[in-house]
Amino acid sequence: MSGAANRARRQLLATGLAAAVFAASGVPVRAAARRGGTLRAGLGGGSASDSWDGAGHEGLFMQAVGAGAVFDTLTEVAADGTLRGELAVGWEPLEQARVWDVTLREGVRFHDGAPFTGADVVATFARLGATGPLAQVSDIALEGPSRVRLVLETANPNFPYELSDPRLIVQPGGVVGPVGTGLYRAVAFEPGRRFVGRRVDGHWRDGQAGWFDRVDVLAFDPAAVRLAALRSGRVDAIDGVELHAVGMLRAAGDHALQEAGSWLQAVSHRVGVPPRVGTSRPMDDARFLERWWAA
């Protein structure tokens, strides 16, 4: 786990169980952020075996396309390390944090119009099985349309933070496919090559995130290919900039270089980026598609 993730972990643990019932809060509206435009990005980590099954979302390409665009997880870790609700609006520990009652957001719909309910969480987590943090879950039960109970093998005060894992994307009825509750509807998808998404109208996060009308993500490896795409203007942002390219990019002056943990990424000045970006994963914790905007 990265230093940023460890800091977020310590921050959550420091709140204590008495403060473990969290209310969801949105990203504050930034004066510079506005709707419109297309974001084109070149990312590493794509594979010909990429699919909509969150269990396999290990590479940056699918993490950004999955949890960062098409789908939602129950919780989200903000760039400053604070925990907030996404599909969940609250989480309450019982039995010394061995049992967690999670209250879900109401009024959310999947891209096909179907309503999101707790049954979708139960079915998705059952299919994911022992994926990541779910390995510690011994039982999950539906406590009502908007409430689920997760029973852990041992107490874990940090469990709500772990529910932000990008592999734990919730899908309708737990069925693998391109239909989610995220800010972007899948328009085109070529495994390990390309994703195109269109902004969903009337989303519950309007005014908080999802500023671009369209996102176009290309999977490029190695890093030299991404760099060439950036310099030619084919994409606006890339991850994994190699050190030898830093001087060249700075001399050209067309892109801003960002250090994100142990990663280095380059972003066109045509793209607006928050003053603080997440560093537990590249590209604003793989959430850049929903957090950045057209400058």
C-alpha atoms as a printed R data frame, in Angstrom:
    type eleno elety resid chain resno       x       y       z
1   ATOM     1    CA   MET     A     1   0.000   0.000   0.000
2   ATOM     2    CA   SER     A     2   1.331   3.457  -0.877
3   ATOM     3    CA   GLY     A     3   2.195   6.198   1.614
4   ATOM     4    CA   ALA     A     4  -0.903   8.166   0.610
5   ATOM     5    CA   ALA     A     5  -3.101   5.136   1.155
6   ATOM     6    CA   ASN     A     6  -1.458   4.527   4.527
7   ATOM     7    CA   ARG     A     7  -2.129   8.121   5.536
8   ATOM     8    CA   ALA     A     8  -5.772   7.746   4.502
9   ATOM     9    CA   ARG     A     9  -5.925   4.493   6.440
10  ATOM    10    CA   ARG     A    10  -4.528   6.102   9.591
11  ATOM    11    CA   GLN     A    11  -6.935   9.007   9.228
12  ATOM    12    CA   LEU     A    12  -9.907   6.673   9.098
13  ATOM    13    CA   LEU     A    13  -8.694   4.605  12.035
14  ATOM    14    CA   ALA     A    14  -8.102   7.742  14.083
15  ATOM    15    CA   THR     A    15 -11.769   8.680  13.912
16  ATOM    16    CA   GLY     A    16 -12.682   5.735  16.153
17  ATOM    17    CA   LEU     A    17 -15.758   3.598  16.011
18  ATOM    18    CA   ALA     A    18 -17.903   6.286  17.618
19  ATOM    19    CA   ALA     A    19 -17.511   8.384  14.469
20  ATOM    20    CA   ALA     A    20 -17.841   5.528  12.025
21  ATOM    21    CA   VAL     A    21 -21.264   6.477  10.685
22  ATOM    22    CA   PHE     A    22 -20.410   8.689   7.701
23  ATOM    23    CA   ALA     A    23 -22.693  10.840   5.622
24  ATOM    24    CA   ALA     A    24 -21.890  11.132   1.948
25  ATOM    25    CA   SER     A    25 -20.621  14.439   0.686
26  ATOM    26    CA   GLY     A    26 -19.980  15.528  -2.876
27  ATOM    27    CA   VAL     A    27 -16.993  17.221  -4.379
28  ATOM    28    CA   PRO     A    28 -17.390  20.968  -3.917
29  ATOM    29    CA   VAL     A    29 -18.018  22.830  -7.131
30  ATOM    30    CA   ARG     A    30 -14.831  24.518  -8.354
31  ATOM    31    CA   ALA     A    31 -15.107  27.903 -10.020
32  ATOM    32    CA   ALA     A    32 -12.847  26.764 -12.860
33  ATOM    33    CA   ALA     A    33 -14.729  23.534 -13.572
34  ATOM    34    CA   ARG     A    34 -17.404  23.558 -16.230
35  ATOM    35    CA   ARG     A    35 -19.177  21.014 -18.418
36  ATOM    36    CA   GLY     A    36 -18.138  20.377 -21.998
37  ATOM    37    CA   GLY     A    37 -15.418  19.085 -24.266
38  ATOM    38    CA   THR     A    38 -13.646  15.783 -24.769
39  ATOM    39    CA   LEU     A    39 -10.809  14.343 -22.732
40  ATOM    40    CA   ARG     A    40  -8.414  12.071 -24.628
41  ATOM    41    CA   ALA     A    41  -5.989  10.010 -22.573
42  ATOM    42    CA   GLY     A    42  -3.296   7.416 -23.156
43  ATOM    43    CA   LEU     A    43  -2.880   4.877 -20.371
44  ATOM    44    CA   GLY     A    44  -0.787   1.827 -19.688
45  ATOM    45    CA   GLY     A    45  -1.997  -1.438 -18.241
46  ATOM    46    CA   GLY     A    46  -4.351  -2.536 -21.011
47  ATOM    47    CA   SER     A    47  -4.682  -6.195 -21.982
48  ATOM    48    CA   ALA     A    48  -6.436  -8.172 -24.693
49  ATOM    49    CA   SER     A    49  -8.182 -10.044 -21.872
50  ATOM    50    CA   ASP     A    50  -9.742  -6.869 -20.434
51  ATOM    51    CA   SER     A    51 -13.455  -7.211 -19.688
52  ATOM    52    CA   TRP     A    52 -16.218  -5.650 -17.604
53  ATOM    53    CA   ASP     A    53 -15.590  -8.119 -14.763
54  ATOM    54    CA   GLY     A    54 -14.254  -5.983 -11.931
55  ATOM    55    CA   ALA     A    55 -12.330  -8.912 -10.470
56  ATOM    56    CA   GLY     A    56  -9.818  -8.538 -13.298
57  ATOM    57    CA   HIS     A    57  -9.387  -4.765 -13.092
58  ATOM    58    CA   GLU     A    58  -5.742  -4.766 -12.041
59  ATOM    59    CA   GLY     A    59  -4.315  -2.434 -14.715
60  ATOM    60    CA   LEU     A    60  -4.734   1.329 -14.848
61  ATOM    61    CA   PHE     A    61  -6.680   1.256 -18.136
62  ATOM    62    CA   MET     A    62  -9.582  -0.780 -16.744
63  ATOM    63    CA   GLN     A    63  -9.496   0.854 -13.311
64  ATOM    64    CA   ALA     A    64  -9.952   4.270 -14.925
65  ATOM    65    CA   VAL     A    65 -12.626   3.010 -17.336
66  ATOM    66    CA   GLY     A    66 -14.402   0.892 -14.709
67  ATOM    67    CA   ALA     A    67 -14.583   2.523 -11.268
68  ATOM    68    CA   GLY     A    68 -13.490   5.862 -12.732
69  ATOM    69    CA   ALA     A    69 -16.133   6.196 -15.440
70  ATOM    70    CA   VAL     A    70 -18.792   3.542 -16.109
71  ATOM    71    CA   PHE     A    71 -19.377   2.167 -12.616
72  ATOM    72    CA   ASP     A    72 -19.458   3.195  -8.968
73  ATOM    73    CA   THR     A    73 -18.104   1.559  -5.849
74  ATOM    74    CA   LEU     A    74 -19.743   1.840  -2.437
75  ATOM    75    CA   THR     A    75 -17.191   4.341  -1.155
76  ATOM    76    CA   GLU     A    76 -14.588   6.653  -2.632
77  ATOM    77    CA   VAL     A    77 -11.355   8.050  -1.234
78  ATOM    78    CA   ALA     A    78 -10.970  11.720  -2.108
79  ATOM    79    CA   ALA     A    79  -7.667  13.196  -3.261
80  ATOM    80    CA   ASP     A    80  -7.019  14.497   0.256
81  ATOM    81    CA   GLY     A    81  -7.432  11.011   1.724
82  ATOM    82    CA   THR     A    82 -10.866  11.522   3.265
83  ATOM    83    CA   LEU     A    83 -13.484   8.840   2.837
84  ATOM    84    CA   ARG     A    84 -16.884   9.633   1.368
85  ATOM    85    CA   GLY     A    85 -19.858   7.720   0.095
86  ATOM    86    CA   GLU     A    86 -20.480   6.878  -3.526
87  ATOM    87    CA   LEU     A    87 -23.248   4.257  -3.805
88  ATOM    88    CA   ALA     A    88 -23.261   4.118  -0.015
89  ATOM    89    CA   VAL     A    89 -24.376   7.071   2.101
90  ATOM    90    CA   GLY     A    90 -23.498   5.649   5.502
91  ATOM    91    CA   TRP     A    91 -21.833   2.716   7.226
92  ATOM    92    CA   GLU     A    92 -22.243   1.661  10.822
93  ATOM    93    CA   PRO     A    93 -20.057  -0.803  12.750
94  ATOM    94    CA   LEU     A    94 -21.518  -3.446  15.032
95  ATOM    95    CA   GLU     A    95 -19.814  -6.039  17.215
96  ATOM    96    CA   GLN     A    96 -16.562  -4.067  17.453
97  ATOM    97    CA   ALA     A    97 -16.420  -3.552  13.656
98  ATOM    98    CA   ARG     A    98 -16.850  -7.212  12.770
99  ATOM    99    CA   VAL     A    99 -20.278  -6.461  11.296
100 ATOM   100    CA   TRP     A   100 -21.009  -3.476   9.047
101 ATOM   101    CA   ASP     A   101 -24.457  -2.179   8.144
102 ATOM   102    CA   VAL     A   102 -24.204  -0.161   4.922
103 ATOM   103    CA   THR     A   103 -26.954   2.266   3.918
104 ATOM   104    CA   LEU     A   104 -27.229   2.761   0.168
105 ATOM   105    CA   ARG     A   105 -28.006   5.828  -1.911
106 ATOM   106    CA   GLU     A   106 -31.608   5.965  -3.084
107 ATOM   107    CA   GLY     A   107 -32.807   7.221  -6.457
108 ATOM   108    CA   VAL     A   108 -29.786   5.921  -8.393
109 ATOM   109    CA   ARG     A   109 -30.388   4.209 -11.725
110 ATOM   110    CA   PHE     A   110 -28.254   2.087 -13.985
111 ATOM   111    CA   HIS     A   111 -27.605   3.287 -17.524
112 ATOM   112    CA   ASP     A   112 -30.399   1.052 -18.827
113 ATOM   113    CA   GLY     A   113 -32.900   2.757 -16.513
114 ATOM   114    CA   ALA     A   114 -33.151  -0.023 -13.929
115 ATOM   115    CA   PRO     A   115 -33.133   1.170 -10.299
116 ATOM   116    CA   PHE     A   116 -30.115   0.415  -8.122
117 ATOM   117    CA   THR     A   117 -30.920  -1.558  -4.939
118 ATOM   118    CA   GLY     A   118 -29.176  -3.548  -2.272
119 ATOM   119    CA   ALA     A   119 -29.891  -6.719  -4.227
120 ATOM   120    CA   ASP     A   120 -27.384  -5.535  -6.843
121 ATOM   121    CA   VAL     A   121 -24.685  -5.177  -4.180
122 ATOM   122    CA   VAL     A   122 -25.388  -8.625  -2.722
123 ATOM   123    CA   ALA     A   123 -25.394 -10.280  -6.161
124 ATOM   124    CA   THR     A   124 -22.234  -8.466  -7.321
125 ATOM   125    CA   PHE     A   125 -20.260  -9.254  -4.173
126 ATOM   126    CA   ALA     A   126 -21.418 -12.878  -4.276
127 ATOM   127    CA   ARG     A   127 -20.107 -13.189  -7.822
128 ATOM   128    CA   LEU     A   128 -16.824 -11.462  -6.989
129 ATOM   129    CA   GLY     A   129 -16.298 -13.973  -4.193
130 ATOM   130    CA   ALA     A   130 -12.926 -13.540  -2.492
131 ATOM   131    CA   THR     A   131 -11.799 -10.641  -4.679
132 ATOM   132    CA   GLY     A   132  -9.591  -8.233  -2.720
133 ATOM   133    CA   PRO     A   133 -11.252  -6.981   0.475
134 ATOM   134    CA   LEU     A   134 -14.155  -9.406   0.041
135 ATOM   135    CA   ALA     A   135 -11.876 -12.265   1.079
136 ATOM   136    CA   GLN     A   136 -12.589 -11.298   4.711
137 ATOM   137    CA   VAL     A   137 -16.397 -11.324   4.280
138 ATOM   138    CA   SER     A   138 -18.058 -14.420   5.714
139 ATOM   139    CA   ASP     A   139 -21.632 -13.371   4.974
140 ATOM   140    CA   ILE     A   140 -23.590 -10.659   3.202
141 ATOM   141    CA   ALA     A   141 -27.300 -10.164   3.618
142 ATOM   142    CA   LEU     A   142 -29.973  -7.801   2.334
143 ATOM   143    CA   GLU     A   143 -31.532  -5.879   5.227
144 ATOM   144    CA   GLY     A   144 -33.937  -3.928   3.022
145 ATOM   145    CA   PRO     A   145 -34.002  -2.303  -0.435
146 ATOM   146    CA   SER     A   146 -31.359   0.226   0.614
147 ATOM   147    CA   ARG     A   147 -29.405  -1.557   3.311
148 ATOM   148    CA   VAL     A   148 -26.967  -4.463   3.337
149 ATOM   149    CA   ARG     A   149 -25.115  -6.162   6.193
150 ATOM   150    CA   LEU     A   150 -21.591  -7.489   5.741
151 ATOM   151    CA   VAL     A   151 -20.190  -9.869   8.342
152 ATOM   152    CA   LEU     A   152 -16.403 -10.170   8.512
153 ATOM   153    CA   GLU     A   153 -14.322 -13.045   9.789
154 ATOM   154    CA   THR     A   154 -12.522 -10.654  12.149
155 ATOM   155    CA   ALA     A   155 -13.059  -7.055  13.198
156 ATOM   156    CA   ASN     A   156 -11.793  -4.420  10.756
157 ATOM   157    CA   PRO     A   157 -12.374  -0.710  11.515
158 ATOM   158    CA   ASN     A   158 -10.858   0.102   8.130
159 ATOM   159    CA   PHE     A   159 -13.402  -1.869   6.097
160 ATOM   160    CA   PRO     A   160 -15.331   1.154   4.697
161 ATOM   161    CA   TYR     A   161 -12.075   2.468   3.243
162 ATOM   162    CA   GLU     A   162 -11.411  -0.906   1.607
163 ATOM   163    CA   LEU     A   163 -14.825  -0.855  -0.071
164 ATOM   164    CA   SER     A   164 -13.410   1.817  -2.400
165 ATOM   165    CA   ASP     A   165 -11.297  -0.859  -4.119
166 ATOM   166    CA   PRO     A   166 -11.774  -0.317  -7.904
167 ATOM   167    CA   ARG     A   167 -12.451  -4.017  -8.371
168 ATOM   168    CA   LEU     A   168 -15.641  -3.761  -6.288
169 ATOM   169    CA   ILE     A   169 -17.764  -2.062  -8.954
170 ATOM   170    CA   VAL     A   170 -21.474  -2.758  -8.568
171 ATOM   171    CA   GLN     A   171 -23.324  -4.206 -11.562
172 ATOM   172    CA   PRO     A   172 -27.057  -4.802 -12.097
173 ATOM   173    CA   GLY     A   173 -27.967  -8.157 -10.615
174 ATOM   174    CA   GLY     A   174 -24.253  -8.881 -10.417
175 ATOM   175    CA   VAL     A   175 -24.207  -9.579 -14.164
176 ATOM   176    CA   VAL     A   176 -20.970  -8.724 -15.969
177 ATOM   177    CA   GLY     A   177 -21.530  -6.145 -18.698
178 ATOM   178    CA   PRO     A   178 -21.049  -2.495 -19.691
179 ATOM   179    CA   VAL     A   179 -24.072  -1.197 -17.740
180 ATOM   180    CA   GLY     A   180 -23.222   0.751 -14.605
181 ATOM   181    CA   THR     A   181 -24.305   3.688 -12.469
182 ATOM   182    CA   GLY     A   182 -21.241   5.842 -13.208
183 ATOM   183    CA   LEU     A   183 -20.961   9.230 -14.849
184 ATOM   184    CA   TYR     A   184 -20.141   7.831 -18.306
185 ATOM   185    CA   ARG     A   185 -22.089   5.441 -20.471
186 ATOM   186    CA   ALA     A   186 -20.008   3.072 -22.605
187 ATOM   187    CA   VAL     A   187 -20.230   3.974 -26.287
188 ATOM   188    CA   ALA     A   188 -17.366   1.859 -27.594
189 ATOM   189    CA   PHE     A   189 -15.029  -0.659 -26.005
190 ATOM   190    CA   GLU     A   190 -12.142  -2.611 -27.501
191 ATOM   191    CA   PRO     A   191 -10.430  -4.762 -24.842
192 ATOM   192    CA   GLY     A   192  -6.895  -3.597 -24.205
193 ATOM   193    CA   ARG     A   193  -7.168  -0.900 -26.863
194 ATOM   194    CA   ARG     A   194  -9.845   1.757 -26.451
195 ATOM   195    CA   PHE     A   195 -12.838   3.007 -24.489
196 ATOM   196    CA   VAL     A   196 -15.203   5.817 -25.453
197 ATOM   197    CA   GLY     A   197 -17.730   7.109 -22.953
198 ATOM   198    CA   ARG     A   198 -20.520   9.689 -23.145
199 ATOM   199    CA   ARG     A   199 -21.660  11.705 -20.137
200 ATOM   200    CA   VAL     A   200 -24.897  10.494 -18.563
201 ATOM   201    CA   ASP     A   201 -27.641  13.122 -18.363
202 ATOM   202    CA   GLY     A   202 -29.320  13.740 -15.038
203 ATOM   203    CA   HIS     A   203 -26.730  11.971 -12.899
204 ATOM   204    CA   TRP     A   204 -26.834  12.344  -9.108
205 ATOM   205    CA   ARG     A   205 -23.309  13.812  -9.208
206 ATOM   206    CA   ASP     A   206 -24.178  16.674 -11.561
207 ATOM   207    CA   GLY     A   207 -22.260  19.768 -10.496
208 ATOM   208    CA   GLN     A   208 -19.802  17.673  -8.492
209 ATOM   209    CA   ALA     A   209 -17.924  15.583 -11.062
210 ATOM   210    CA   GLY     A   210 -18.034  14.357 -14.650
211 ATOM   211    CA   TRP     A   211 -17.191  17.612 -16.398
212 ATOM   212    CA   PHE     A   212 -16.341  16.303 -19.868
213 ATOM   213    CA   ASP     A   213 -19.145  15.444 -22.293
214 ATOM   214    CA   ARG     A   214 -17.042  12.687 -23.830
215 ATOM   215    CA   VAL     A   215 -13.994  10.698 -22.762
216 ATOM   216    CA   ASP     A   216 -11.757   8.738 -25.127
217 ATOM   217    CA   VAL     A   217  -9.168   6.466 -23.509
218 ATOM   218    CA   LEU     A   218  -6.501   4.629 -25.492
219 ATOM   219    CA   ALA     A   219  -4.370   1.836 -24.054
220 ATOM   220    CA   PHE     A   220  -0.733   2.301 -25.072
221 ATOM   221    CA   ASP     A   221   2.345   0.362 -24.025
222 ATOM   222    CA   PRO     A   222   5.235   0.889 -23.672
223 ATOM   223    CA   ALA     A   223   5.628   4.393 -22.217
224 ATOM   224    CA   ALA     A   224   7.413   5.637 -25.339
225 ATOM   225    CA   VAL     A   225   4.260   5.065 -27.385
226 ATOM   226    CA   ARG     A   226   2.185   7.091 -24.931
227 ATOM   227    CA   LEU     A   227   4.764   9.880 -25.038
228 ATOM   228    CA   ALA     A   228   4.648   9.990 -28.842
229 ATOM   229    CA   ALA     A   229   0.837  10.186 -28.745
230 ATOM   230    CA   LEU     A   230   1.020  13.071 -26.279
231 ATOM   231    CA   ARG     A   231   3.596  15.045 -28.265
232 ATOM   232    CA   SER     A   232   1.658  14.586 -31.497
233 ATOM   233    CA   GLY     A   233  -1.542  15.899 -29.906
234 ATOM   234    CA   ARG     A   234  -3.383  12.617 -30.227
235 ATOM   235    CA   VAL     A   235  -4.044  12.557 -26.474
236 ATOM   236    CA   ASP     A   236  -4.218  15.206 -23.756
237 ATOM   237    CA   ALA     A   237  -2.812  13.228 -20.837
238 ATOM   238    CA   ILE     A   238  -0.634  10.184 -20.210
239 ATOM   239    CA   ASP     A   239   0.646   8.214 -17.260
240 ATOM   240    CA   GLY     A   240   4.055   6.668 -16.710
241 ATOM   241    CA   VAL     A   241   6.288   9.432 -18.086
242 ATOM   242    CA   GLU     A   242   9.888   8.234 -18.059
243 ATOM   243    CA   LEU     A   243  12.574  10.434 -16.510
244 ATOM   244    CA   HIS     A   244  14.458  10.929 -19.769
245 ATOM   245    CA   ALA     A   245  11.382  12.663 -21.248
246 ATOM   246    CA   VAL     A   246  10.993  15.217 -18.459
247 ATOM   247    CA   GLY     A   247  13.427  17.790 -19.840
248 ATOM   248    CA   MET     A   248  11.973  17.542 -23.332
249 ATOM   249    CA   LEU     A   249   8.402  18.072 -22.121
250 ATOM   250    CA   ARG     A   250   9.385  20.980 -19.902
251 ATOM   251    CA   ALA     A   251  11.280  22.661 -22.723
252 ATOM   252    CA   ALA     A   252   8.284  22.377 -25.046
253 ATOM   253    CA   GLY     A   253   6.038  23.967 -22.414
254 ATOM   254    CA   ASP     A   254   2.799  22.442 -23.685
255 ATOM   255    CA   HIS     A   255   2.186  20.087 -20.781
256 ATOM   256    CA   ALA     A   256   2.251  20.117 -17.008
257 ATOM   257    CA   LEU     A   257   4.173  17.363 -15.263
258 ATOM   258    CA   GLN     A   258   2.678  15.894 -12.111
259 ATOM   259    CA   GLU     A   259   4.252  13.684  -9.503
260 ATOM   260    CA   ALA     A   260   1.687  11.286  -8.081
261 ATOM   261    CA   GLY     A   261   3.330   9.111  -5.468
262 ATOM   262    CA   SER     A   262   6.015   7.185  -7.316
263 ATOM   263    CA   TRP     A   263   4.408   7.935 -10.693
264 ATOM   264    CA   LEU     A   264   4.982  10.763 -13.150
265 ATOM   265    CA   GLN     A   265   2.239  11.884 -15.513
266 ATOM   266    CA   ALA     A   266   1.876  14.645 -18.123
267 ATOM   267    CA   VAL     A   267  -1.240  16.692 -18.814
268 ATOM   268    CA   SER     A   268  -1.973  19.251 -21.517
269 ATOM   269    CA   HIS     A   269  -2.557  22.816 -20.388
270 ATOM   270    CA   ARG     A   270  -5.933  22.499 -22.127
271 ATOM   271    CA   VAL     A   271  -7.037  20.250 -19.249
272 ATOM   272    CA   GLY     A   272  -8.023  21.609 -15.839
273 ATOM   273    CA   VAL     A   273  -6.663  19.654 -12.895
274 ATOM   274    CA   PRO     A   274  -7.535  20.160  -9.208
275 ATOM   275    CA   PRO     A   275  -4.825  21.677  -7.002
276 ATOM   276    CA   ARG     A   276  -4.559  18.341  -5.236
277 ATOM   277    CA   VAL     A   277  -4.717  14.946  -6.945
278 ATOM   278    CA   GLY     A   278  -4.852  11.474  -5.479
279 ATOM   279    CA   THR     A   279  -1.575   9.579  -5.269
280 ATOM   280    CA   SER     A   280  -2.544   6.042  -4.225
281 ATOM   281    CA   ARG     A   281  -2.796   5.194  -7.942
282 ATOM   282    CA   PRO     A   282  -1.705   7.065 -11.086
283 ATOM   283    CA   MET     A   283  -3.959   9.659 -12.715
284 ATOM   284    CA   ASP     A   284  -5.713  11.025  -9.629
285 ATOM   285    CA   ASP     A   285  -6.299   7.583  -8.092
286 ATOM   286    CA   ALA     A   286  -7.509   6.427 -11.549
287 ATOM   287    CA   ARG     A   287 -10.430   8.877 -11.127
288 ATOM   288    CA   PHE     A   288  -9.203  11.589 -13.491
289 ATOM   289    CA   LEU     A   289 -11.974  11.049 -16.053
290 ATOM   290    CA   GLU     A   290 -14.570  12.230 -13.550
291 ATOM   291    CA   ARG     A   291 -12.452  14.777 -11.624
292 ATOM   292    CA   TRP     A   292 -10.730  16.814 -14.374
293 ATOM   293    CA   TRP     A   293 -12.265  19.329 -16.795
294 ATOM   294    CA   ALA     A   294 -11.622  21.371 -19.962
295 ATOM   295    CA   ALA     A   295  -9.501  24.414 -19.114
